Amino acid sequence: MKEITVRELKSKIDKGDDFQLIDVRETHEREFASIGGDHIIMSSVIQNLDKISKDKDVIIYCRSGIRSGNVIKLLESKHGYSNLHNLVGGILAWSDQIDESIRKY
C-alpha cells in the first residue's frame, strides 16, 4: 500500500496539485474535526465507487490511518485501484504536525 505523510499532503495542497482527498470517517467525527476532502463513510465506500477517481492520485484518510488503510486494501484487492495513498497517522498526525487547531478526539 502506498502511503503519504501529512507534510507531503500539505505540500501537494500548497502547490495546487490535482488529486482527490477522501475522508472515510463517520459523520460525527467529520463534524468534530476535518481537513476537508470528499466525505465517503467507510461503510458506504463500495456503494460509492463511482465517486472515487481512478484517473488521478487519491489520498484517503481517517482518524489515525487504520480505517483508511483497510479501505485501500479492499479497493486495491477487489476493485482494481492502483492510485490510492493512505495518509499516515490520519487527522491526528495533521493536528500534531501541520495545524494544531484541528481538534483531537
Number of C-alpha atoms within 10 A of each C-alpha: 12 13 15 16 17 21 15 12 18 13 12 13 12 9 9 9 11 11 16 18 22 22 25 24 20 15 12 8 15 17 9 11 17 18 15 10 15 13 19 21 17 17 12 10 17 16 9 12 13 9 14 19 15 15 11 13 16 21 22 28 28 26 25 16 19 16 18 25 23 14 19 25 16 15 18 15 10 9 12 10 17 17 16 26 20 26 28 24 19 24 26 22 20 25 19 15 12 15 13 12 10 16 13 15 9
